[in-house]
Amino acid sequence: MSTAHSGSGDVSRSMELLWRGKEPTGRGPRPGLSLEGIVAAAVTLADREGLEALSMRKVAAELGVGTMSLYRYVPGKGELLDLMLDHVVGTGDEHAVHLDGLAWREGLEAVAEGTWELYTAHPWLLQVNQSRPVLGPGAMASLDHTLRLLDGLGLTTRERVGMILTVEHFVAGSARTHVLQQRVAEETGVSDEEFWAAQAPAMETAMASGAFPQVAGLDEQAFAIGGLEMMRFGLGPLLDGLAGIVAAAADRPQPPQAAPGCD
């Protein structure tokens, strides 16, 4: 996968567009065109053709307008990508409204499922380096909802953020493997059946040699596990480990609460 970067454009302009919106510049808005519509069209294009297909020209074609019309609303591709990232997080954030009232573990399971759905619905997200995220309202709302799950457990702020990032990184890695597996046949022109059939003669000889007894003892269903099932398989033990952090936090002495009205 090729890699793009969040914040690759003018970050100040991206923040202005994310938080305040902006009236189009130039001779006025084109009828039927809006910043929200441009971002939605860009997401549709990336979902269908991948991030490598994203350009201002192709987004304009998606909308049936001239390329220059887009520049009245968004400065360029870098800023547009920042808006797209926040858009997909925001539109996927209906998952977060169901987090209220859940215990922390159930909530993080729901967050993991929602994150999986986000990455598999928008695989191009996995091509974006977001190590320096541009924080728009969608991303902030999603983080705030997730932090709320871990409130009141005695965790430090670093522990709360660490737990959230641990789950996010695990799901992102699982989703990346799943997406790559789905794409490989299309990108290479070789089906899974053809790929494994080409290796069969050598593998049969290797297994018969007795040099790999553990591998030879695997049954035919050993690797018959789908991406989502694999993610869920690993998520359980991961949350078991995080439960130890929550339990340790509960045993720590908590700082005294100030009396009401005291400075």
URJO-V185887 format. One record per residue. RES is the residue in one letter. D_CENTER is the distance of its C-alpha to the mean C-alpha in Angstrom with 2 decimals. Layout:
RES_D_CENTER / RES_D_CENTER
//
This chain:
M_15.00 / S_16.00 / T_14.16 / A_14.09 / H_13.87 / S_12.97 / G_16.41 / S_18.28 / G_20.54 / D_22.69 / V_20.59 / S_23.40 / R_23.37 / S_19.62 / M_20.16 / E_23.23 / L_21.60 / L_18.68 / W_21.09 / R_24.40 / G_23.98 / K_26.82 / E_29.67 / P_29.94 / T_32.28 / G_35.17 / R_37.54 / G_35.46 / P_32.68 / R_32.81 / P_33.46 / G_30.47 / L_27.97 / S_25.64 / L_22.75 / E_20.59 / G_21.84 / I_21.13 / V_17.44 / A_17.18 / A_19.13 / A_17.01 / V_13.86 / T_16.22 / L_17.51 / A_14.29 / D_13.34 / R_16.89 / E_17.77 / G_14.87 / L_14.21 / E_17.60 / A_19.30 / L_18.20 / S_21.33 / M_23.24 / R_25.91 / K_23.80 / V_22.17 / A_25.76 / A_26.90 / E_24.28 / L_25.90 / G_29.39 / V_30.24 / G_31.34 / T_28.95 / M_30.82 / S_30.15 / L_26.47 / Y_27.60 / R_29.32 / Y_25.98 / V_23.54 / P_24.84 / G_22.87 / K_19.85 / G_18.35 / E_18.58 / L_17.43 / L_14.09 / D_13.71 / L_14.66 / M_12.30 / L_9.19 / D_10.89 / H_12.10 / V_9.14 / V_8.10 / G_11.84 / T_12.61 / G_10.27 / D_11.93 / E_14.95 / H_13.53 / A_14.31 / V_17.92 / H_18.55 / L_17.91 / D_21.27 / G_23.92 / L_21.88 / A_22.78 / W_20.30 / R_19.66 / E_19.33 / G_16.97 / L_14.59 / E_14.90 / A_13.95 / V_10.89 / A_9.90 / E_10.87 / G_9.05 / T_5.58 / W_7.12 / E_8.44 / L_5.68 / Y_4.67 / T_8.44 / A_9.57 / H_8.13 / P_8.38 / W_9.26 / L_5.93 / L_6.73 / Q_10.00 / V_9.44 / N_10.81 / Q_9.72 / S_12.28 / R_14.22 / P_12.09 / V_14.13 / L_14.25 / G_14.96 / P_15.97 / G_12.80 / A_10.91 / M_14.23 / A_14.84 / S_11.68 / L_12.64 / D_16.22 / H_15.87 / T_14.31 / L_16.99 / R_19.55 / L_19.03 / L_20.33 / D_23.11 / G_26.66 / L_26.12 / G_27.85 / L_24.84 / T_24.85 / T_22.21 / R_21.15 / E_20.92 / R_18.81 / V_16.24 / G_16.59 / M_15.98 / I_12.75 / L_11.45 / T_13.01 / V_11.17 / E_7.67 / H_9.03 / F_10.70 / V_8.14 / A_6.11 / G_9.75 / S_10.81 / A_8.51 / R_9.61 / T_13.10 / H_13.07 / V_12.17 / L_14.76 / Q_17.23 / Q_17.03 / R_17.63 / V_20.34 / A_23.20 / E_22.66 / E_22.36 / T_25.37 / G_27.49 / V_28.24 / S_27.54 / D_26.56 / E_30.16 / E_31.67 / F_29.61 / W_30.69 / A_34.19 / A_34.70 / Q_34.18 / A_36.28 / P_39.73 / A_38.76 / M_36.79 / E_39.75 / T_42.06 / A_39.81 / M_39.54 / A_43.31 / S_44.06 / G_43.21 / A_41.28 / F_37.97 / P_39.08 / Q_35.81 / V_33.92 / A_36.90 / G_36.86 / L_33.43 / D_33.81 / E_32.33 / Q_29.60 / A_28.32 / F_25.30 / A_24.99 / I_21.72 / G_18.75 / G_15.11 / L_14.39 / E_17.72 / M_17.03 / M_13.88 / R_16.12 / F_18.97 / G_17.42 / L_15.90 / G_19.49 / P_21.06 / L_18.25 / L_18.92 / D_22.60 / G_22.37 / L_20.73 / A_23.54 / G_25.95 / I_24.59 / V_24.95 / A_28.44 / A_29.51 / A_28.50 / A_30.59 / D_33.56 / R_33.50 / P_36.08 / Q_34.55 / P_35.96 / P_38.61 / Q_37.78 / A_39.88 / A_42.41 / P_41.97 / G_43.67 / C_43.85 / D_42.78
//
